[in-house]
Amino acid sequence: MVRLDINGRQHTIDAPPDMPLLWAIRDLVGLTGTKFGCGIAQCGACTVHLDGVAVRACVMPVSAVGERKITTIEGVSATPAGQRVQAAWRALDVVQCGYCQSGQVMSAAALIASNPKPSDADIDAAMAGNICRCGTYNRIRAAVRQAAKEA
């Protein structure tokens, strides 16, 4: 049995230690906002926060989580940075197909929480590895900038 703190709620799940956190979140806990993309931590669709740090859930075994707090897209709006990022995403109509957006928002929220006034280079570094097949990168960058202005 594995105990996970997800979005401020305790979940005890029956999962092997090597199960990727993504599958524990989606299949065992039932939070499906975090998406599967590539399975090798290259696309960013599975991004969640561990104690506020953006990580790729598709390659993180549940045994590596320990006592750290997990935040998913379903819970990020409870954070000030998550609120600002989501408001900017809506205001600038960032989403096109939407599949990658939960990972994009999670990466942006981790950036804004740790660096409220990021430079363009900071934004590029934080968002690197978050792939958007629709190519909404200009709107994503503009939304991150807008969220930073609200800080």
FENPE-V291056 format. One record per residue. PSI is psi in radians with two decimals (NA if undefined). NEAR is the number of other C-alpha atoms within 10 Angstrom. Layout:
psi=PSI near=NEAR
psi=PSI near=NEAR
This chain:
psi=2.46 near=9
psi=2.38 near=15
psi=2.19 near=16
psi=2.41 near=24
psi=1.83 near=17
psi=2.09 near=20
psi=0.64 near=17
psi=0.09 near=12
psi=2.46 near=9
psi=2.33 near=11
psi=2.22 near=14
psi=2.10 near=12
psi=2.68 near=14
psi=1.70 near=11
psi=2.46 near=18
psi=2.63 near=13
psi=-0.48 near=13
psi=0.06 near=12
psi=2.28 near=15
psi=2.44 near=20
psi=-0.64 near=26
psi=-0.83 near=25
psi=-0.56 near=22
psi=-0.79 near=22
psi=-0.86 near=23
psi=-0.95 near=15
psi=-0.60 near=11
psi=-0.58 near=15
psi=-0.50 near=14
psi=0.27 near=10
psi=1.84 near=17
psi=0.16 near=15
psi=-0.54 near=17
psi=2.20 near=26
psi=2.68 near=23
psi=2.29 near=22
psi=-1.30 near=17
psi=-0.48 near=12
psi=0.05 near=16
psi=0.39 near=12
psi=0.56 near=19
psi=-0.30 near=15
psi=-0.41 near=21
psi=-0.05 near=32
psi=-0.45 near=30
psi=0.24 near=32
psi=2.27 near=30
psi=3.04 near=32
psi=2.38 near=23
psi=1.97 near=21
psi=0.71 near=14
psi=-0.09 near=20
psi=2.29 near=18
psi=2.23 near=23
psi=2.77 near=21
psi=1.97 near=23
psi=-0.31 near=28
psi=-0.34 near=26
psi=-0.01 near=16
psi=2.02 near=16
psi=2.57 near=18
psi=-0.51 near=22
psi=-0.34 near=16
psi=-0.16 near=12
psi=-0.77 near=17
psi=-2.35 near=12
psi=0.02 near=11
psi=2.63 near=14
psi=2.29 near=18
psi=2.31 near=24
psi=2.28 near=24
psi=3.10 near=24
psi=-0.53 near=26
psi=-0.38 near=14
psi=-0.14 near=14
psi=-0.40 near=24
psi=-0.17 near=18
psi=-0.11 near=13
psi=2.58 near=14
psi=-0.74 near=13
psi=-0.73 near=26
psi=-0.70 near=23
psi=-0.79 near=15
psi=-0.75 near=23
psi=-0.82 near=31
psi=-0.66 near=23
psi=-0.73 near=17
psi=-0.70 near=24
psi=-0.77 near=23
psi=-0.79 near=11
psi=-0.64 near=11
psi=0.09 near=14
psi=0.93 near=13
psi=-0.72 near=20
psi=2.36 near=17
psi=-1.52 near=13
psi=-0.54 near=11
psi=-0.21 near=14
psi=-0.75 near=18
psi=-0.17 near=24
psi=-0.55 near=27
psi=-0.72 near=24
psi=-0.67 near=31
psi=-0.84 near=30
psi=-0.73 near=27
psi=-0.72 near=31
psi=-0.74 near=30
psi=-0.72 near=27
psi=-0.68 near=32
psi=-0.70 near=24
psi=-0.90 near=25
psi=-0.64 near=24
psi=-0.65 near=18
psi=-0.41 near=12
psi=1.50 near=15
psi=-0.34 near=17
psi=1.16 near=18
psi=2.57 near=17
psi=3.00 near=12
psi=-0.66 near=12
psi=-0.68 near=9
psi=-0.74 near=13
psi=-0.81 near=20
psi=-0.77 near=12
psi=-0.77 near=11
psi=-0.59 near=19
psi=-0.12 near=22
psi=2.39 near=14
psi=-0.03 near=15
psi=1.87 near=21
psi=2.37 near=19
psi=1.91 near=21
psi=-0.42 near=13
psi=-0.22 near=12
psi=0.63 near=10
psi=0.45 near=17
psi=-0.67 near=16
psi=-0.73 near=9
psi=-0.63 near=16
psi=-0.86 near=25
psi=-0.75 near=18
psi=-0.67 near=15
psi=-0.69 near=25
psi=-0.76 near=27
psi=-0.76 near=21
psi=-0.74 near=18
psi=-0.64 near=24
psi=-0.59 near=23
psi=-0.51 near=13
psi=-0.23 near=13
psi=NA near=13
